[in-house]
Amino acid sequence: MTRDAARPDGTDPMGLGHTDGQPPRRRDLFVLATDRADLNALLVAVAANDGDAFRRLYDLAAPKLLGTILRMLKNRPVAEEVLQDVFLRIWQNARSFSPQAAPAGAWMNAIARNRAIDVLRQGRSAPLAGATSVDEEVDWFERIAEDRNRGDDMMDAASLRHCLGSIDPQARSCVLLAYYEGYSREEIARRYDRPVNTIKTWLHRSLLTLRTCLEGDGA
Amino acid sequence: MSDDFDDLDALAGEYVLGTLDVVERVAFAARLDEDPDARSAVAAWERRLASLAAAGDEVAPSAATWTRIAASLRAVAGEAVDAAKSAAWTQNGPQRAMIASRNRWRAAAAASTMLAVVALALAVAGSHLDVGRHPILVAAVNRGGDKPALMIRVDLVTRRVTVRPVATTTPSGHSLELWAVNAPAAPRSLGLVGTTPADLTMPAGAGADTTFAVSVEPEGGSKTGKPTGPVVYAGQLVED
């Protein structure tokens, strides 16, 4: 995964051509230290009502956030509406952003995931037929294991991979399907043909394992 | 769960994962407004899972999405300028106008999309009802910013619940059903919300920390005993 030569570096507010139909690109926007500093600085400027900074923040962060939302909703028109709502919230809440608490990428990603989950749970978005083929499944654990995080996040990512690896594979995939694709307990239960309460137990057990493991490693 | 994994941490973890059902989720979001421990637990889970975000693909948005965002910005900025010019904004003009701008944006954000999910603002209700000797709690159940849809008054001693609809809207062919939510227990129905005030009884286990939520159900109420439709209103009790 190389840094895209065409990406804006803070001097090119319109640089990312918003062309449709491009294949999705993977780029670790959230982990490169320079990106992190850019995003943090832009978000701080947005908090001071800087409209230009808002546009640049959008150019840098919107593709990643739309990827997150679309992966969960599987409906492009609704995903773009949610993206719009997410950026309204980013503008509106920028003053509560604190780089010490969470980097800008993680802060915005949490807003996007929360909005996407709200929409999913309210039943206001149905996956578009053919938007993704059902069998086009991603093995998220494999994907995480391949990912070569760099910068400050490298240690965090390695610890999380290690700790996810200590969870039973089926329970682990419940956690990852929920995180990445917005599966509800009921959807996971149907997929694995288990009672919902079993899934709830798996989720709780996995979360407890993760917390214990991460705190052990991180101490 | 086990002793070292308390309900709050499990709820917060599932909230961040997104696996809470709709009523649990709305109730927990309402709790986040009130409970710093819940906010810390969520922040800790966000931190633990943050590096997962790197594995996702990017998708370039259509140009129309930015156009709509920019149009909302301009519309609100225009309103803020108008507000700044009016007599009400003559003192501390620019700062106040900026606050006005953000507040109006908040309204625009809610109005700009059909997807705006119920905001969980809780109005502290100044009820003038007769309080008597009993601790009386009230909840103004609303969707944030508007006037309350529903006032709920609870006497914790007699366990009597008075529900007063103020501005509820029931979609035709449906009923609104009121639920008491004490996660992690399943939500319990208190009954349907009509157009006239109703006296109900607090379910066992419900108390001062109960969240009230109203869902849209088939006419006559949920057939499953659990909320099935979208939650349209929610609120928590405050002391009267």
Interface residues (C-beta under 8 A of the other chain):
Chain A: L16 G17 H18 T19 D20 Q22 P24 R25 R26 R27 D28 L29 F30 V31 N49 G51 F54 R55 Y58 A62 P63 K64 L66 G67 T68 L70 R71 M72 V78 E80 E81 V82 L83 Q84 D85 F87 L88 R89 W91 Q92 A101 A102 P103 G105 A106 N109 A110 R113 R115 I117 D118 V119 L120 R121 Q122 G123 R124 S125 W140 R143 I144 D147 N149 D153 D156 A157 L160 V175 L176 A178 Y179 Y180 G182 Y183 S184 R185 E186 I188 K200 L203 H204 R205 L207 L208 L210 R211 T212 L214
Chain B: M1 S2 D4 F5 D9 A10 G13 E14 V16 L17 G18 T19 L20 D21 V22 R25 A43 W45 E46 R47 R48 L49 A50 S51 L52 A53 A54 A55 G56 D57 E58 V59 A60 P61 S62 A63 A64 T65 W66 R68 I69 S72 L73 M98 S101 R102 W105 R106 A108 A109 S112 T113 M114 L115 A116 V117 G229 P230 V231
